[in-house]
């Protein structure tokens, strides 16, 4: 998925690897990339959210992504984790 800036999750993972980070990706379909250490489909979103200290969302805003990051997804996160949303605001259900 691309944002207005043109960065996909796999491309974010590639940049993270340059800093010694591991790349975990959640996507509608499986992701094949040498920069991705582990991938989840969206039915495993809770496990993905619990796997990282820093989560970068770069999602567009079609109806299926509205509120995708909801209370359950945020609750699955590690207590020291942060979410950085570089995609559309409505992807995260802030309520």
C-alpha positions as CSV (number, residue, x, y, z in Angstrom):
1,X,0.0,0.0,0.0
2,X,1.4,3.4,-0.9
3,X,0.9,6.7,0.8
4,X,1.0,10.1,-0.8
5,X,4.8,10.0,-0.1
6,X,5.0,6.7,-1.9
7,X,6.4,4.6,1.0
8,X,5.1,1.1,1.6
9,X,5.4,-1.0,4.7
10,X,8.2,-3.1,3.1
11,X,10.0,0.1,2.2
12,X,9.7,1.3,5.8
13,X,11.2,-2.0,6.9
14,X,14.1,-1.5,4.6
15,X,14.8,1.9,6.1
16,X,14.5,0.5,9.6
17,X,17.0,-2.2,8.9
18,X,19.6,0.5,8.1
19,X,19.3,1.4,11.8
20,X,19.7,-2.2,13.0
21,X,16.0,-2.8,13.5
22,X,14.0,-5.8,12.4
23,X,11.1,-5.4,10.0
24,X,7.7,-6.7,10.8
25,X,4.9,-6.0,8.4
26,X,1.1,-6.5,8.6
27,X,-0.7,-6.3,5.2
28,X,-3.9,-7.6,3.6
29,X,-1.9,-10.2,1.7
30,X,1.5,-11.8,2.4
31,X,4.5,-9.7,1.9
32,X,7.7,-11.1,0.2
33,X,10.7,-8.9,0.7
34,X,14.3,-9.3,1.8
35,X,13.7,-6.5,4.2
36,X,10.8,-8.2,6.1
37,X,11.8,-10.5,9.0
38,X,8.2,-11.4,9.8
39,X,4.9,-10.7,8.2
40,X,1.2,-11.0,9.2
41,X,-2.0,-10.8,7.4
42,X,-4.6,-8.6,9.0
43,X,-6.3,-11.5,10.7
44,X,-3.1,-11.6,12.9
45,X,-3.2,-7.8,13.6
46,X,-3.1,-8.3,17.4
47,X,0.0,-10.5,17.3
48,X,1.6,-8.0,14.9
49,X,0.8,-5.1,17.2
50,X,2.3,-6.9,20.2
51,X,5.5,-7.7,18.3
52,X,7.1,-4.3,18.1
53,X,8.2,-1.2,20.1
54,X,7.6,1.1,17.1
55,X,4.7,0.7,14.7
56,X,4.5,2.8,11.6
57,X,1.2,2.9,9.8
58,X,1.3,4.0,6.2
59,X,-2.2,3.1,5.1
60,X,-4.6,4.8,2.7
61,X,-8.2,5.5,3.7
62,X,-10.5,3.2,1.8
63,X,-13.5,1.9,3.8
64,X,-11.8,-1.3,4.9
65,X,-9.0,0.5,6.7
66,X,-11.2,3.0,8.6
67,X,-10.7,2.4,12.3
68,X,-8.4,-0.7,11.6
69,X,-6.3,0.2,14.6
70,X,-8.9,0.0,17.3
71,X,-9.0,-0.4,21.1
72,X,-8.3,-4.1,20.8
73,X,-5.2,-3.5,18.5
74,X,-3.9,-0.8,20.8
75,X,-4.5,-3.0,23.9
76,X,-2.4,-5.8,22.2
77,X,0.6,-3.5,22.0
78,X,3.6,-3.7,24.4
79,X,3.4,-1.1,27.2
80,X,6.5,0.7,25.9
81,X,5.4,0.8,22.2
82,X,4.5,3.8,20.2
83,X,2.4,4.2,17.0
84,X,3.6,6.6,14.3
85,X,0.9,7.3,11.7
86,X,2.2,8.6,8.4
87,X,-0.9,7.5,6.5
88,X,-4.5,8.7,7.0
89,X,-5.7,9.7,10.4
90,X,-8.9,7.7,10.3
91,X,-7.0,4.4,10.3
92,X,-6.6,4.8,14.0
93,X,-9.8,4.8,16.0
94,X,-8.8,7.4,18.7
95,X,-12.0,7.0,20.7
